Amino acid sequence: MSETTIKDIAKMCGVGVSTVSRAINNHPDINPDTKAMIIETIQRYGYVPNNSARNLKRTDAKCIAVLIKGISNPFFASMIKIMEAEIQKRKYTMVLHHVDHYEDEVDVALELIKEKRLRGIIFLGGYFSHSEEKLSMLQVPFILSTVGCKPEKFSEKVYSSISVDDEEESCRIVDHLIENGHKKIAIIAANNTDQSIGRLRLSGYLKAHKDHGMKVDPKLICPMKEELPSYAMSNGYAVTKELLASGEEFSAIFAISDELAIGAYSAIREIGKSIPEDYSVAGFDGLELGDYLNPTLTTIKQPVDEIAHATVNLLFDLIGGKKKNQHQVFSAELLVKESTKSIL
């Protein structure tokens, strides 16, 4: 289906193109009812005004969009800094855009392609479960970086991905807890509607129990609070506080992000308990902040610099036609610090 144009909007509303333009640009010289009708039509048909159009003859837009899905995490902040520097080295501009958890990132990207005349796209975070037909609508090279997904059979024809294996790395840190005698391990997990990396990290927790022939106590699977920011310290604190008040027995907590783990620290200390003497705590991401906690945090450290550089390098190789789509999986590092102990 062809894209809706400003002429289409004008025809549907029974007005001239100039009137539609005045409505879009919030010009005072337009009837309020007419303006409301035009805006409603624009929203209904998904028309995206191309504000770059006036510059097409004068400039050759060289923009790369970085779309961050859902979570706000210091882990992404360091990646974005590296990506921006690498993009600028190539004389391109980086457009940073946050995508809310309820938004379809492909739809957002399609709008940005028209609006900014993008040359390429990097998707950070979230979870991709789109069809080949949907992804094929993106007519520029794009990479899923640190996105929770298992590549489909069609994927190399359509997109590239760079990440760690969130399921396997989560399984590894839970293995560590089990091998140190912990049999009742709580997890601060994604909620039931989450379709991001949280789903894969929960799968790793479940896999580790299965591999060791251990049953999972469903009461120890503690979803994040939907009313609080996802993966944030405040959420980790609230979930752990509720778990402790419930009286459920456990000896260790695996938080699916370091920030959640830091929140768990606070809730445990608030009731006069100690880490790791009373409860072991483990996280995921490998934030530098974990080294400055007392005790230092056991975690899975993702190779942030390597992932960021590889993402930008591959994207520009795709733009230049030097490489075809590919999937790269980086190994993470299990950092055993002071927040976990053996209870054998």
N, C-alpha and C positions, 0 to 999 in steps of 0.2 A: 504494500500500500504506500502511495507517495506521501511525502511530508505535507502537512498543512502549511499553507503560506499566508502571508498577510492579506493577499488578494482574496483567498478563500474566506478568511474571517470577515472581511469587509462585505463580501457577497452574502454570507449567511446573516449578517446583521442589517443588511440593507443600507449600508453607509459607504462613504468613500474611504479609500486607503489612508488619506490624510487624517480622517477622523479616528481611525483605528490607531494610527501613530500617535495622535494627541492623547488618546486614552492610555496607551502604553507608557508614554512619557509624563503622565500626570499633568498635562497641560491644563491651565485654568479655563481656557476657552473651549469648553465642551459641556453639554448638558449632563448633569449627574446621573440621570436615568439611562441615558445613552451610554455613558461611560461604564456603568454597572453591568449593562447588557453585554457590552464588548468584553469586559474582563471575565464575565461568567462563561462566555463562548470560548474565549482563549483557554480557560482552565478545563472546560469540558472536552475540547478537542486536542489538548496537549500541545498547542502551538508554542514554540519557543522563539521569541524575537531574536534575530541574529544581530546583536549590537556590533559585531565585528564587520558587518557588511560594508559599512562606509569606508573601512580601511583596506578592503581587499585589493584595490588597485595600487595602494601606496605601500603596503607592507606584506611580508610573507610571514605569517604567524608561525612561531616555533615554540609551541607550548606542550609540556608534558603534565598531565593531571595525576595527582596522587590522591586517591579516595580512601579515607579511613572509615571503616565500618564499625559502628557500635561503640567500641570501648575506647576510653581515654586512658592511656597507660604510658608511664615514663619510658617503657621499652620502645614505644613507637617514636617518642620524641628524639631519641638518639639516632634512630634510623632515618627519620625525616631530615635531620641536620646533614647527615652524610649524603643522602639522595639529592638534596638541594645543591650542595657544593658540587657534586659530580655533574648534575644537569647544567649548572651555570658554566662549568668548565667547557661544555660543548656549545656554549652560546645560545642555550635554550632557556625558557622561562618555566618555572614550576608553579602549577596552580594547585593549591591545597584545598581539599573539600571534605568536610565531615558528612558522613551518611548516617542518618539515624537508624536504629535497629529495625524499625518498621518499614523503612524504605527499600525499594528494589535498586541495588547498586547499578545494575545494567541500565535501567531507565534513567537514573541520574547521569550516568556516563554518556548516554545518547544525547541528553540535553546539552551537556558540556561540549560534546563534539561539535554540535551545531553552533553553540554560543562562542566557543573559544578557538574553533578550528584546530583541534588537538592533533598532534602527530603520534602520540602514544599515551598509554594509561598504565598506572600501577595501582592495583587494588591491595590495600593493606588491611589485614584482619578480616573478621567475619567468616562466613561459611558459604561456599558456592555449590548450588545444586541445580543450576540452570541447564536447560536443554541445549543441544547443539544449535538448533534453530535460533534460540534466543541469543546465544553468544555470537553467532555468526552475524548478527545485526551490527556488531561493533566493527566498523570498517577500518580500524586502525590497530596496529599491534598493541597487545596488552599482556600484562603479567600478573598472576596472583602471587603476591609475596606475603608469607606468613599467614596465608588463608587456610582455614580448616577445610580441607577437601581431599578426597581420594580420587586421583585422575581417572576419568572414564575412558572407555575404549576409543572414543572419538577425539579425545582431548588434544593430542598433539597436532591434529589438523587445525584446531581452532585457537588454542591458547598455550601459554607457558606458565610454569609455576616454580616457585622457589620457597622452600620451607624446611623445617625439621619435621620428623614424624611425631606429631603430638601424641598419638596413641601409644606408640612404642616407648617414647621418652617418659610418659606418665607411668606406664607399666614398670619402667626401670626404677623410678624413685619409690614406687609402692613395693616393688620387690625388695629394695633396700630395707624398708621398714619391716617387712615380713621376715626377712632373713635375720633381723636383729631382735626377733622374738615378739613383735607386735602382732597380735591376732585380732584386736578390735581397733580398726583404723577408721576414723571418720573422714569424710571428704566434704570440703566446701565446694560445691559443684555448680554447674550451670542449671538454670531453672528448666522446666519441662518444655518451654517453647523456644529455648535457645538453639540456634542453628549455626553456632560458631565453633571456634576451636574448643570451647568448653565441652561440647558433645564428644569430641575425640579424646579429651583428657579424662572424662568420666569413663569412656570405653577402656582406656588404659588401666584405670583403677579396677574395673570389673575383670579385665583380662588377667591382671596379676593375681587376683583372688582365685580365679579359675585355674590358672597354671599351678598354683600351690594346693589345689584341692580344698580351698576354703570357701565357706558360704559367706555371702555378703549380707550383713544386717541392714535391711532397708531403712531402719531408724537412724543409721549413721551416714546416710546420704542426705546431706543438708544443702538444699538449693539456696542460691543467693536470693535476697529480698528484691522483688520486682520494683518496689517503691524507692529503692536506693540505687545509686550509680553502680553499674555492673563492674565487677573486678576491683572495686575500690576498698580502701581500708575501712571505711565506715560500714560497708557490707560485711566484710570479714568479722568485724567486731560484733555486729548485731547477730549474725548467724551463730558465732561461737558462744556468745552470751546466752542465747536461747538453748543451745545444745547443753551447755553446762547446767543451766537451770532445770533441764528435763530430767536429770538424774541418770541418763544413759551412760553405761560404762564404756570407756574407751581409753587407750593409752597413747594414741597418736592422731594427729590431724594432718591430712594432705590438703593444702589449699591450692587451687588450680592457677593462682597467680601469686607473686610475691607480695603484692599490695594486700590481698586477702589475708595472707599469712601474718603480715604486720598487724592487721586488725585483730587477728586471733591472739597475738601476743598480749595486746591490751586487755582483752576480755579475760584471759587466763590470770593475769596479774591482778586484775581488779578484785578477784575473789580470794586473793592471797595465795595462789598456787604459783609454782615455778616451772620454768622451761630449762632443761628437759627433765628435771627431777620428777615432776608430776605428769607432764604431758610433753611428748615430742611433737615438733611442728616442722613441716616441710613445705616448700613453695615451688614455684615454677616461673622461670624467665631469666633469673640470674641478674637482677638489678644490682647495681653497685651499692645501693642503699643497704642491702642485706649484709654487707661486710662491716657496716657500722652499727648494727644492732647488737644488743647484749642479751642473750648470746647471739653469735653470728648465725645466719640462716642457712640451713641445708636446702639446696635447690637444684633445679635443672637450669644450667646456663646456656642460653641460645647464643650462637655466634653472630651477634648483631652486625658488627662491621662487615663480616664476610657476606652475609645475606644482602645487606644494603648495596654493597659494591657490585655483587653478582647480579642483582636485580637491574640496576641501571645499565651495566655493561651489556647484559643480554638484550634489554629493550632497545638500545641503540644499534646493536647488531641486527635485530629484527627490522628496525626502521630502515637500516642501510642495505637490507637484503643479504647480509653476510652469513646469517644463520637461520635455521628453521626452528619452529617451536620445539621446546624440550622441557623436561621436568627435572629439577635438581633438588635433591634431598640432602641437607647438611646434618652432620652429627652434632648433637648437643653434648654437654659435659655435666656429669653428676658431681656436684660440689658437696661433699660431706663436711658440714661445719659443726658448730656446737649445739644447735637446737634439737638434734636427735641423739638418742642414746640406745644402747643395747639393753634389753631386759631379759636376756637369756639366763 
